[in-house]
């Protein structure tokens, strides 16, 4: 919170791999020269952005959400 998501993404050379609504799948280098996927999302209950790590196999926002939610079904609506 003190640093801010935008600054973290800038410092880690974030690349947007996929975007859907208020979700972005970012590829970040956390210091080991590998691009790792992170899901950036807006928390609607408190209005702040946050980033969560995803399984390395995630290539899209939908795959990251499915991994995060523990299912393989496509969400009917991204909220």
BAPAZA-78413 format. One record per residue: residue in one letter; x, y, z of N, C-alpha, C, O, CB in turn. Coordinates in nm, 4 decimals. Each point is the difference from the previous one (the first is absolute). Glycine has a CB too. Example, Ala and Ser with C-alpha at 12.3 -4.5 7.8 and 13.67 -1.06 7.14 Angstrom:
REM residues 2
<rec residu="A" n_east="1.3190" n_north="-0.5690" n_up="0.7800" ca_east="-0.0890" ca_north="0.1190" ca_up="0.0000" c_east="0.0900" c_north="0.1200" c_up="0.0000" o_east="0.1036" o_north="-0.0019" o_up="0.0665" cb_east="-0.2928" cb_north="-0.1154" cb_up="0.0581"/>
<rec residu="S" n_east="0.1542" n_north="0.2223" n_up="-0.1966" ca_east="0.0820" ca_north="0.1190" ca_up="0.0060" c_east="-0.0770" c_north="0.1090" c_up="0.0730" o_east="0.0509" o_north="0.1108" o_up="0.0169" cb_east="0.0675" cb_north="-0.1736" cb_up="-0.2314"/>
***
This chain:
REM residues 79
<rec residu="X" n_east="0.0806" n_north="-0.1199" n_up="0.0000" ca_east="-0.0806" ca_north="0.1199" ca_up="0.0000" c_east="0.0843" c_north="0.1255" c_up="0.0000" o_east="-0.0326" o_north="0.0975" o_up="-0.0676" cb_east="-0.1431" cb_north="-0.2228" cb_up="0.1854"/>
<rec residu="X" n_east="0.2840" n_north="0.1232" n_up="-0.0422" ca_east="0.0817" ca_north="0.1203" ca_up="0.0104" c_east="0.0729" c_north="0.0313" c_up="-0.1295" o_east="0.0238" o_north="0.1165" o_up="-0.0318" cb_east="0.0030" cb_north="-0.1624" cb_up="0.2736"/>
<rec residu="X" n_east="0.0087" n_north="-0.0575" n_up="-0.3163" ca_east="0.0726" ca_north="0.0201" ca_up="-0.1248" c_east="-0.0955" c_north="0.0236" c_up="-0.1158" o_east="0.0262" o_north="0.0848" o_up="-0.0853" cb_east="0.1587" cb_north="-0.2282" cb_up="0.1716"/>
<rec residu="X" n_east="-0.2938" n_north="0.0705" n_up="-0.0903" ca_east="-0.0978" ca_north="0.0134" ca_up="-0.1069" c_east="0.0207" c_north="-0.1041" c_up="-0.1081" o_east="0.1129" o_north="-0.0303" o_up="-0.0384" cb_east="-0.1271" cb_north="0.2728" cb_up="0.0864"/>
<rec residu="X" n_east="-0.0957" n_north="-0.2966" n_up="-0.0964" ca_east="0.0044" ca_north="-0.1056" ca_up="-0.1013" c_east="0.0644" c_north="0.0503" c_up="-0.1290" o_east="0.0784" o_north="-0.0721" o_up="-0.0618" cb_east="-0.2842" cb_north="-0.0307" cb_up="0.1620"/>
<rec residu="X" n_east="0.1741" n_north="0.2246" n_up="-0.1413" ca_east="0.0562" ca_north="0.0520" ca_up="-0.1247" c_east="0.1521" c_north="0.0077" c_up="0.0064" o_east="0.0676" o_north="-0.0342" o_up="-0.0971" cb_east="-0.2775" cb_north="0.1645" cb_up="0.0600"/>
<rec residu="X" n_east="0.2642" n_north="-0.0862" n_up="0.1489" ca_east="0.1452" ca_north="0.0105" ca_up="0.0147" c_east="0.0645" c_north="-0.1389" c_up="0.0016" o_east="0.1047" o_north="-0.0212" o_up="-0.0612" cb_east="-0.1335" cb_north="0.2371" cb_up="0.1887"/>
<rec residu="X" n_east="-0.0341" n_north="-0.3095" n_up="-0.0576" ca_east="0.0511" ca_north="-0.1380" ca_up="0.0030" c_east="0.0031" c_north="-0.0570" c_up="-0.1413" o_east="0.0999" o_north="-0.0590" o_up="-0.0410" cb_east="-0.1904" cb_north="0.0264" cb_up="0.2749"/>
<rec residu="X" n_east="-0.0176" n_north="0.0499" n_up="-0.3079" ca_east="-0.0064" ca_north="-0.0513" ca_up="-0.1375" c_east="0.1066" c_north="0.0654" c_up="-0.0882" o_east="0.0612" o_north="-0.0669" o_up="-0.0832" cb_east="-0.3078" cb_north="0.0258" cb_up="0.1115"/>
<rec residu="X" n_east="0.2684" n_north="0.1693" n_up="-0.0106" ca_east="0.1024" ca_north="0.0698" ca_up="-0.0768" c_east="0.1390" c_north="-0.0536" c_up="0.0327" o_east="0.0779" o_north="-0.0298" o_up="-0.0904" cb_east="-0.2233" cb_north="0.2337" cb_up="0.0849"/>
<rec residu="X" n_east="0.1770" n_north="-0.2163" n_up="0.1353" ca_east="0.1324" ca_north="-0.0458" ca_up="0.0434" c_east="0.0282" c_north="-0.1439" c_up="-0.0414" o_east="0.1152" o_north="-0.0369" o_up="-0.0226" cb_east="-0.1308" cb_north="0.1935" cb_up="0.2146"/>
<rec residu="X" n_east="-0.0902" n_north="-0.2386" n_up="-0.2020" ca_east="0.0177" ca_north="-0.1402" ca_up="-0.0375" c_east="-0.0229" c_north="-0.0233" c_up="-0.1490" o_east="-0.0145" o_north="-0.1140" o_up="-0.0440" cb_east="-0.0567" cb_north="0.0499" cb_up="0.2734"/>
<rec residu="X" n_east="0.0680" n_north="0.1728" n_up="-0.3068" ca_east="-0.0156" ca_north="-0.0079" ca_up="-0.1461" c_east="-0.1204" c_north="-0.0836" c_up="-0.0410" o_east="0.0121" o_north="-0.0922" o_up="-0.0807" cb_east="0.2338" cb_north="0.1176" cb_up="0.0588"/>
<rec residu="X" n_east="-0.3601" n_north="0.0067" n_up="0.0767" ca_east="-0.1226" ca_north="-0.0755" ca_up="-0.0290" c_east="-0.0365" c_north="0.0079" c_up="-0.1473" o_east="0.0080" o_north="0.1054" o_up="-0.0631" cb_east="-0.0875" cb_north="-0.0615" cb_up="0.2952"/>
<rec residu="X" n_east="0.0393" n_north="-0.1584" n_up="-0.2844" ca_east="-0.0516" ca_north="-0.0106" ca_up="-0.1358" c_east="-0.1419" c_north="-0.0531" c_up="0.0116" o_east="-0.0229" o_north="-0.1016" o_up="0.0656" cb_east="0.2550" cb_north="0.0616" cb_up="-0.1679"/>
<rec residu="X" n_east="-0.3281" n_north="0.1077" n_up="0.0390" ca_east="-0.1387" ca_north="-0.0456" ca_up="0.0033" c_east="-0.0156" c_north="-0.1107" c_up="-0.1031" o_east="0.0113" o_north="0.0238" o_up="-0.1202" cb_east="-0.0955" cb_north="0.2044" cb_up="0.1957"/>
<rec residu="X" n_east="0.0577" n_north="-0.3508" n_up="-0.0271" ca_east="-0.0171" ca_north="-0.1151" ca_up="-0.0885" c_east="-0.1440" c_north="-0.0121" c_up="-0.0482" o_east="-0.0253" o_north="-0.0477" o_up="-0.1106" cb_east="0.2113" cb_north="-0.0686" cb_up="0.2301"/>
<rec residu="X" n_east="-0.2815" n_north="0.1602" n_up="-0.0351" ca_east="-0.1415" ca_north="-0.0086" ca_up="-0.0350" c_east="-0.0758" c_north="0.0984" c_up="0.0880" o_east="0.0431" o_north="0.0319" o_up="0.1109" cb_east="-0.0224" cb_north="-0.2765" cb_up="-0.1814"/>
<rec residu="X" n_east="-0.1340" n_north="0.2925" n_up="0.0198" ca_east="-0.0813" ca_north="0.0944" ca_up="0.0759" c_east="-0.1463" c_north="-0.0265" c_up="-0.0286" o_east="-0.0395" o_north="-0.0212" o_up="-0.1147" cb_east="0.2227" cb_north="0.1938" cb_up="0.1089"/>
<rec residu="X" n_east="-0.2637" n_north="-0.1712" n_up="0.1120" ca_east="-0.1458" ca_north="-0.0113" ca_up="-0.0131" c_east="-0.0630" c_north="0.0819" c_up="0.1104" o_east="0.0128" o_north="-0.0339" o_up="0.1177" cb_east="0.0025" cb_north="-0.1973" cb_up="-0.2216"/>
<rec residu="X" n_east="-0.0827" n_north="0.3378" n_up="0.0677" ca_east="-0.0647" ca_north="0.0858" ca_up="0.0984" c_east="0.1007" c_north="0.0559" c_up="0.0986" o_east="0.1003" o_north="0.0595" o_up="-0.0395" cb_east="-0.3095" cb_north="-0.1919" cb_up="0.0150"/>
<rec residu="X" n_east="0.1824" n_north="0.1132" n_up="0.1534" ca_east="0.0889" ca_north="0.0487" ca_up="0.1059" c_east="0.1076" c_north="-0.1014" c_up="0.0379" o_east="0.0598" o_north="0.0101" o_up="0.1071" cb_east="-0.2484" cb_north="0.1271" cb_up="-0.0223"/>
<rec residu="X" n_east="0.2131" n_north="-0.2337" n_up="-0.1709" ca_east="0.1020" ca_north="-0.1026" ca_up="0.0252" c_east="0.1098" c_north="0.0082" c_up="-0.1039" o_east="-0.0263" o_north="0.0212" o_up="-0.1183" cb_east="-0.1458" cb_north="-0.1701" cb_up="0.2222"/>
<rec residu="X" n_east="0.2957" n_north="0.1318" n_up="-0.0589" ca_east="0.1142" ca_north="-0.0101" ca_up="-0.0906" c_east="0.0867" c_north="-0.1161" c_up="0.0448" o_east="0.0240" o_north="-0.0186" o_up="0.1193" cb_east="-0.0289" cb_north="0.2673" cb_up="-0.1678"/>
<rec residu="X" n_east="0.0517" n_north="-0.3264" n_up="-0.0478" ca_east="0.0995" ca_north="-0.1016" ca_up="0.0306" c_east="0.1346" c_north="0.0626" c_up="-0.0344" o_east="0.0301" o_north="0.0266" o_up="-0.1164" cb_east="-0.1903" cb_north="-0.2249" cb_up="0.0708"/>
<rec residu="X" n_east="0.2403" n_north="0.2213" n_up="0.1491" ca_east="0.1305" ca_north="0.0630" ca_up="-0.0171" c_east="0.1103" c_north="-0.1046" c_up="0.0043" o_east="-0.0107" o_north="-0.1002" o_up="0.0706" cb_east="-0.0763" cb_north="0.3113" cb_up="0.0331"/>
<rec residu="X" n_east="0.1917" n_north="-0.1871" n_up="-0.1789" ca_east="0.1210" ca_north="-0.0804" ca_up="0.0089" c_east="0.1046" c_north="0.0864" c_up="0.0691" o_east="0.0362" o_north="0.1068" o_up="-0.0495" cb_east="-0.0919" cb_north="-0.2422" cb_up="-0.1619"/>
<rec residu="X" n_east="0.1043" n_north="0.0883" n_up="0.3269" ca_east="0.0964" ca_north="0.0759" ca_up="0.0798" c_east="0.1277" c_north="-0.0796" c_up="0.0182" o_east="-0.0029" o_north="-0.1221" o_up="0.0151" cb_east="-0.1841" cb_north="0.2387" cb_up="0.1033"/>
<rec residu="X" n_east="0.2991" n_north="-0.0462" n_up="-0.1200" ca_east="0.1298" ca_north="-0.0592" ca_up="0.0333" c_east="0.0299" c_north="0.0418" c_up="0.1438" o_east="0.0284" o_north="0.1167" o_up="0.0269" cb_east="0.0569" cb_north="-0.1119" cb_up="-0.2714"/>
<rec residu="X" n_east="-0.0918" n_north="-0.1009" n_up="0.3360" ca_east="0.0198" ca_north="0.0307" ca_up="0.1417" c_east="0.1448" c_north="-0.0176" c_up="0.0427" o_east="0.0281" o_north="-0.0195" o_up="0.1183" cb_east="-0.2620" cb_north="-0.0506" cb_up="-0.0757"/>
<rec residu="X" n_east="0.3261" n_north="0.0769" n_up="-0.1380" ca_east="0.1419" ca_north="-0.0033" ca_up="0.0321" c_east="0.0733" c_north="-0.1257" c_up="-0.0400" o_east="0.1200" o_north="-0.0122" o_up="0.0245" cb_east="-0.1767" cb_north="0.1572" cb_up="0.1578"/>
<rec residu="X" n_east="-0.0140" n_north="-0.2394" n_up="-0.2440" ca_east="0.0662" ca_north="-0.1245" ca_up="-0.0389" c_east="0.0043" c_north="-0.0191" c_up="-0.1517" o_east="0.0233" o_north="-0.1106" o_up="-0.0488" cb_east="-0.0980" cb_north="0.0117" cb_up="0.2647"/>
<rec residu="X" n_east="0.0520" n_north="0.2073" n_up="-0.2894" ca_east="0.0072" ca_north="0.0007" ca_up="-0.1466" c_east="-0.1083" c_north="-0.0846" c_up="-0.0673" o_east="0.0118" o_north="-0.0342" o_up="-0.1176" cb_east="0.2316" cb_north="0.0696" cb_up="0.1410"/>
<rec residu="X" n_east="-0.3500" n_north="-0.0693" n_up="0.0520" ca_east="-0.1122" ca_north="-0.0741" ca_up="-0.0589" c_east="-0.1251" c_north="0.0859" c_up="0.0057" o_east="-0.0212" o_north="0.0736" o_up="0.0964" cb_east="0.1231" cb_north="-0.2948" cb_up="-0.0284"/>
<rec residu="X" n_east="-0.1836" n_north="0.2119" n_up="-0.1700" ca_east="-0.1276" ca_north="0.0701" ca_up="-0.0033" c_east="-0.1052" c_north="-0.0869" c_up="0.0679" o_east="-0.0307" o_north="-0.1093" o_up="-0.0474" cb_east="0.0943" cb_north="0.2305" cb_up="-0.1667"/>
<rec residu="X" n_east="-0.1185" n_north="-0.0726" n_up="0.3248" ca_east="-0.1003" ca_north="-0.0763" ca_up="0.0741" c_east="-0.1341" c_north="0.0720" c_up="-0.0081" o_east="-0.0048" o_north="0.1230" o_up="0.0037" cb_east="0.1819" cb_north="-0.2145" cb_up="0.1526"/>
<rec residu="X" n_east="-0.2878" n_north="0.0146" n_up="-0.1676" ca_east="-0.1319" ca_north="0.0635" ca_up="-0.0124" c_east="-0.0573" c_north="0.0432" c_up="0.1337" o_east="0.0078" o_north="-0.0720" o_up="0.0995" cb_east="-0.0471" cb_north="-0.0654" cb_up="-0.3005"/>
<rec residu="X" n_east="-0.0180" n_north="0.2559" n_up="0.2008" ca_east="-0.0692" ca_north="0.0557" ca_up="0.1162" c_east="-0.1307" c_north="0.0604" c_up="-0.0484" o_east="-0.0050" o_north="0.0647" o_up="-0.1046" cb_east="0.2236" cb_north="-0.0182" cb_up="0.2271"/>
<rec residu="X" n_east="-0.3237" n_north="-0.0681" n_up="-0.0458" ca_east="-0.1307" ca_north="0.0534" ca_up="-0.0343" c_east="-0.0203" c_north="0.1317" c_up="0.0742" o_east="-0.0012" o_north="0.0037" o_up="0.1231" cb_east="-0.0913" cb_north="-0.2368" cb_up="-0.1629"/>
<rec residu="X" n_east="0.0766" n_north="0.3407" n_up="-0.0362" ca_east="-0.0268" ca_north="0.1320" ca_up="0.0577" c_east="-0.1500" c_north="0.0232" c_up="-0.0089" o_east="-0.0606" o_north="-0.0164" o_up="-0.1059" cb_east="0.2912" cb_north="0.1076" cb_up="0.0405"/>
<rec residu="X" n_east="-0.2903" n_north="-0.0524" n_up="0.1794" ca_east="-0.1449" ca_north="0.0172" ca_up="0.0012" c_east="-0.0409" c_north="0.1120" c_up="0.0934" o_east="0.0720" o_north="0.0359" o_up="0.0931" cb_east="-0.0998" cb_north="-0.2772" cb_up="-0.1458"/>
<rec residu="X" n_east="-0.0884" n_north="0.2950" n_up="0.0255" ca_east="-0.0577" ca_north="0.1032" ca_up="0.0849" c_east="-0.0896" c_north="-0.0676" c_up="0.1027" o_east="-0.0899" o_north="-0.0762" o_up="-0.0355" cb_east="0.1000" cb_north="0.2487" cb_up="-0.1511"/>
<rec residu="X" n_east="0.0148" n_north="-0.1444" n_up="0.3136" ca_east="-0.0838" ca_north="-0.0525" ca_up="0.1065" c_east="-0.1195" c_north="0.0937" c_up="0.0133" o_east="0.0149" o_north="0.1115" o_up="0.0501" cb_east="0.1838" cb_north="-0.2181" cb_up="0.0723"/>
<rec residu="X" n_east="-0.3173" n_north="0.0634" n_up="-0.1663" ca_east="-0.1147" ca_north="0.0911" ca_up="0.0001" c_east="-0.0490" c_north="0.0388" c_up="0.1387" o_east="-0.0635" o_north="0.1043" o_up="0.0156" cb_east="0.0002" cb_north="-0.2050" cb_up="-0.2293"/>
<rec residu="X" n_east="0.0914" n_north="0.0192" n_up="0.3145" ca_east="-0.0511" ca_north="0.0316" ca_up="0.1332" c_east="0.0753" c_north="0.1157" c_up="0.0653" o_east="-0.0581" o_north="0.0750" o_up="0.0784" cb_east="-0.0091" cb_north="-0.3132" cb_up="-0.0551"/>
<rec residu="X" n_east="0.1982" n_north="0.2537" n_up="-0.0555" ca_east="0.0748" ca_north="0.1111" ca_up="0.0598" c_east="0.0602" c_north="0.0940" c_up="-0.1040" o_east="0.0630" o_north="0.0997" o_up="0.0350" cb_east="-0.0132" cb_north="-0.2478" cb_up="0.1573"/>
<rec residu="X" n_east="-0.0692" n_north="0.1160" n_up="-0.3208" ca_east="0.0417" ca_north="0.0899" ca_up="-0.1067" c_east="0.1499" c_north="0.0118" c_up="-0.0212" o_east="0.0470" o_north="0.1015" o_up="-0.0514" cb_east="-0.2505" cb_north="0.0194" cb_up="0.0991"/>
<rec residu="X" n_east="0.2788" n_north="-0.2219" n_up="-0.0094" ca_east="0.1449" ca_north="0.0046" ca_up="-0.0214" c_east="0.0425" c_north="-0.1137" c_up="-0.0930" o_east="-0.0675" o_north="-0.1023" o_up="-0.0113" cb_east="0.1009" cb_north="0.2069" cb_up="0.2395"/>
<rec residu="X" n_east="0.0797" n_north="-0.0834" n_up="-0.2939" ca_east="0.0573" ca_north="-0.1005" ca_up="-0.0890" c_east="0.0917" c_north="-0.0911" c_up="0.0798" o_east="0.0681" o_north="0.0446" o_up="0.0924" cb_east="-0.0829" cb_north="0.1129" cb_up="-0.2892"/>
<rec residu="X" n_east="0.0164" n_north="-0.2844" n_up="0.1612" ca_east="0.0978" ca_north="-0.0901" ca_up="0.0582" c_east="0.0431" c_north="-0.1032" c_up="-0.1039" o_east="-0.0641" o_north="-0.0174" o_up="-0.1036" cb_east="-0.0362" cb_north="0.0515" cb_up="0.3328"/>
<rec residu="X" n_east="0.2100" n_north="-0.1015" n_up="-0.1986" ca_east="0.0612" ca_north="-0.0959" ca_up="-0.0913" c_east="0.0190" c_north="-0.1309" c_up="0.0749" o_east="0.0456" o_north="-0.0019" o_up="0.1143" cb_east="0.0715" cb_north="0.1859" cb_up="-0.2455"/>
<rec residu="X" n_east="-0.1532" n_north="-0.2940" n_up="0.0645" ca_east="0.0178" ca_north="-0.1336" ca_up="0.0574" c_east="0.0772" c_north="-0.0866" c_up="-0.0981" o_east="-0.0240" o_north="0.0050" o_up="-0.1206" cb_east="-0.1901" cb_north="0.0166" cb_up="0.2532"/>
<rec residu="X" n_east="0.3058" n_north="-0.1002" n_up="-0.0809" ca_east="0.0736" ca_north="-0.0941" ca_up="-0.0827" c_east="-0.0907" c_north="-0.1102" c_up="-0.0517" o_east="-0.0965" o_north="-0.0390" o_up="0.0657" cb_east="0.3029" cb_north="0.0895" cb_up="0.0641"/>
<rec residu="X" n_east="-0.1738" n_north="-0.1004" n_up="-0.2492" ca_east="-0.0770" ca_north="-0.1070" ca_up="-0.0642" c_east="0.0935" c_north="-0.1154" c_up="-0.0343" o_east="0.1223" o_north="0.0128" o_up="0.0054" cb_east="-0.2885" cb_north="0.1547" cb_up="-0.0990"/>
<rec residu="X" n_east="0.1061" n_north="-0.2790" n_up="0.0585" ca_east="0.0765" ca_north="-0.1140" ca_up="-0.0478" c_east="0.0734" c_north="0.0395" c_up="-0.1284" o_east="-0.0563" o_north="0.0716" o_up="-0.0829" cb_east="-0.1096" cb_north="-0.2340" cb_up="0.1872"/>
<rec residu="X" n_east="0.2893" n_north="0.1177" n_up="-0.1221" ca_east="0.0765" ca_north="0.0359" ca_up="-0.1197" c_east="-0.0658" c_north="-0.0412" c_up="-0.1313" o_east="0.0347" o_north="0.0536" o_up="-0.1053" cb_east="0.1663" cb_north="-0.0741" cb_up="0.2442"/>
<rec residu="X" n_east="-0.2941" n_north="-0.0726" n_up="-0.1348" ca_east="-0.0665" ca_north="-0.0439" ca_up="-0.1231" c_east="-0.1076" c_north="0.0980" c_up="-0.0468" o_east="-0.0476" o_north="-0.0127" o_up="-0.1127" cb_east="0.0933" cb_north="-0.2223" cb_up="0.1803"/>
<rec residu="X" n_east="-0.0851" n_north="0.3310" n_up="0.0139" ca_east="-0.1057" ca_north="0.0952" ca_up="-0.0354" c_east="0.0490" c_north="0.0963" c_up="-0.1075" o_east="0.1014" o_north="0.0678" o_up="0.0164" cb_east="-0.1971" cb_north="-0.0858" cb_up="0.2156"/>
<rec residu="X" n_east="0.0214" n_north="0.0224" n_up="-0.3424" ca_east="0.0354" ca_north="0.0873" ca_up="-0.1125" c_east="-0.1049" c_north="0.1077" c_up="-0.0272" o_east="0.0259" o_north="0.0938" o_up="-0.0754" cb_east="0.0990" cb_north="-0.2845" cb_up="-0.0222"/>
<rec residu="X" n_east="-0.2432" n_north="0.1781" n_up="0.1583" ca_east="-0.1084" ca_north="0.0962" ca_up="-0.0202" c_east="-0.0639" c_north="0.0344" c_up="0.1341" o_east="0.0211" o_north="-0.0689" o_up="0.0998" cb_east="-0.0635" cb_north="-0.0217" cb_up="-0.3321"/>
<rec residu="X" n_east="-0.0356" n_north="0.1976" n_up="0.2329" ca_east="-0.0737" ca_north="0.0384" ca_up="0.1204" c_east="-0.0942" c_north="-0.1127" c_up="0.0412" o_east="-0.0089" o_north="-0.0328" o_up="0.1183" cb_east="0.0240" cb_north="0.2768" cb_up="-0.1828"/>
<rec residu="X" n_east="-0.0851" n_north="-0.3032" n_up="-0.0312" ca_east="-0.0945" ca_north="-0.1080" ca_up="0.0303" c_east="0.0718" c_north="-0.1182" c_up="0.0640" o_east="-0.0490" o_north="-0.0553" o_up="0.0985" cb_east="-0.0961" cb_north="0.1282" cb_up="-0.2901"/>
<rec residu="X" n_east="0.2594" n_north="-0.1126" n_up="0.1382" ca_east="0.0762" ca_north="-0.1103" ca_up="0.0590" c_east="0.0432" c_north="0.0343" c_up="0.1427" o_east="-0.0055" o_north="-0.0851" o_up="0.0887" cb_east="0.0857" cb_north="0.0180" cb_up="-0.3181"/>
<rec residu="X" n_east="-0.0374" n_north="0.1907" n_up="0.2512" ca_east="0.0424" ca_north="0.0419" ca_up="0.1340" c_east="-0.1171" c_north="0.0005" c_up="0.0975" o_east="0.0149" o_north="-0.0430" o_up="0.1144" cb_east="0.1662" cb_north="0.1815" cb_up="-0.2172"/>
<rec residu="X" n_east="-0.2969" n_north="-0.0906" n_up="0.0593" ca_east="-0.1180" ca_north="-0.0008" ca_up="0.0863" c_east="-0.0443" c_north="-0.1428" c_up="0.0305" o_east="-0.0369" o_north="-0.0308" o_up="0.1133" cb_east="-0.0337" cb_north="0.2518" cb_up="-0.2093"/>
<rec residu="X" n_east="0.0743" n_north="-0.3084" n_up="-0.0051" ca_east="-0.0355" ca_north="-0.1401" ca_up="0.0229" c_east="0.0958" c_north="-0.0644" c_up="0.0991" o_east="-0.0432" o_north="-0.0733" o_up="0.0889" cb_east="-0.0522" cb_north="0.0598" cb_up="-0.3201"/>
<rec residu="X" n_east="0.2253" n_north="0.0401" n_up="0.2170" ca_east="0.0990" ca_north="-0.0548" ca_up="0.0930" c_east="-0.0264" c_north="0.0539" c_up="0.1409" o_east="0.0017" o_north="-0.0752" o_up="0.0974" cb_east="0.1694" cb_north="0.0567" cb_up="-0.2843"/>
<rec residu="X" n_east="-0.1952" n_north="0.1482" n_up="0.1962" ca_east="-0.0247" ca_north="0.0648" ca_up="0.1299" c_east="-0.1253" c_north="-0.0546" c_up="0.0671" o_east="-0.0025" o_north="-0.0190" o_up="0.1216" cb_east="0.1149" cb_north="0.2251" cb_up="-0.2064"/>
<rec residu="X" n_east="-0.2175" n_north="-0.2317" n_up="0.0047" ca_east="-0.1278" ca_north="-0.0467" ca_up="0.0536" c_east="-0.0081" c_north="-0.1521" c_up="0.0103" o_east="-0.0974" o_north="-0.0530" o_up="0.0535" cb_east="-0.0075" cb_north="0.2557" cb_up="-0.1500"/>
<rec residu="X" n_east="0.2054" n_north="-0.2731" n_up="0.0461" ca_east="0.0029" ca_north="-0.1451" ca_up="0.0100" c_east="-0.1007" c_north="-0.0714" c_up="-0.0879" o_east="-0.0499" o_north="-0.1064" o_up="0.0365" cb_east="0.1283" cb_north="0.1383" cb_up="0.1909"/>
<rec residu="X" n_east="-0.1091" n_north="0.0263" n_up="-0.3442" ca_east="-0.0930" ca_north="-0.0657" ca_up="-0.0920" c_east="0.0449" c_north="0.0261" c_up="-0.1431" o_east="0.0846" o_north="0.0857" o_up="-0.0251" cb_east="-0.2754" cb_north="-0.0614" cb_up="0.1902"/>
<rec residu="X" n_east="0.1339" n_north="-0.0984" n_up="-0.2572" ca_east="0.0337" ca_north="0.0165" ca_up="-0.1417" c_east="-0.1143" c_north="0.0593" c_up="-0.0797" o_east="0.0046" o_north="0.0024" o_up="-0.1230" cb_east="0.1492" cb_north="-0.1945" cb_up="0.1426"/>
<rec residu="X" n_east="-0.2555" n_north="0.2398" n_up="0.0486" ca_east="-0.1142" ca_north="0.0575" ca_up="-0.0693" c_east="0.0223" c_north="0.1476" c_up="-0.0277" o_east="0.0514" o_north="0.0734" o_up="0.0844" cb_east="-0.2009" cb_north="-0.2406" cb_up="0.0247"/>
<rec residu="X" n_east="0.1110" n_north="0.2089" n_up="-0.2266" ca_east="0.0106" ca_north="0.1407" ca_up="-0.0361" c_east="-0.1022" c_north="0.0799" c_up="0.0813" o_east="-0.1177" o_north="-0.0361" o_up="0.0033" cb_east="0.1977" cb_north="-0.0236" cb_up="-0.2377"/>
<rec residu="X" n_east="-0.0364" n_north="0.1681" n_up="0.3003" ca_east="-0.0964" ca_north="0.0808" ca_up="0.0763" c_east="-0.1036" c_north="0.0618" c_up="-0.0937" o_east="0.0316" o_north="0.0393" o_up="-0.1124" cb_east="0.1449" cb_north="0.0101" cb_up="0.2861"/>
<rec residu="X" n_east="-0.2997" n_north="-0.0416" n_up="-0.1259" ca_east="-0.1054" ca_north="0.0620" ca_up="-0.0800" c_east="0.0196" c_north="0.1501" c_up="-0.0092" o_east="-0.0346" o_north="0.0627" o_up="-0.1002" cb_east="-0.1222" cb_north="-0.2440" cb_up="0.1683"/>
<rec residu="X" n_east="0.2133" n_north="0.2387" n_up="0.0390" ca_east="0.0178" ca_north="0.1443" ca_up="0.0055" c_east="0.1245" c_north="0.0312" c_up="0.0835" o_east="0.0175" o_north="-0.0555" o_up="0.1085" cb_east="-0.2684" cb_north="0.0941" cb_up="-0.1325"/>
<rec residu="X" n_east="0.3357" n_north="0.0486" n_up="-0.0255" ca_east="0.1141" ca_north="0.0464" ca_up="0.0764" c_east="-0.0440" c_north="0.1204" c_up="0.0805" o_east="-0.0432" o_north="0.1004" o_up="-0.0565" cb_east="0.2076" cb_north="-0.1864" cb_up="-0.1160"/>
<rec residu="X" n_east="-0.1538" n_north="0.0767" n_up="0.3041" ca_east="-0.0436" ca_north="0.1118" ca_up="0.0840" c_east="0.1144" c_north="0.0505" c_up="0.0839" o_east="-0.0172" o_north="0.0942" o_up="0.0774" cb_east="-0.2136" cb_north="-0.1858" cb_up="-0.0717"/>
***
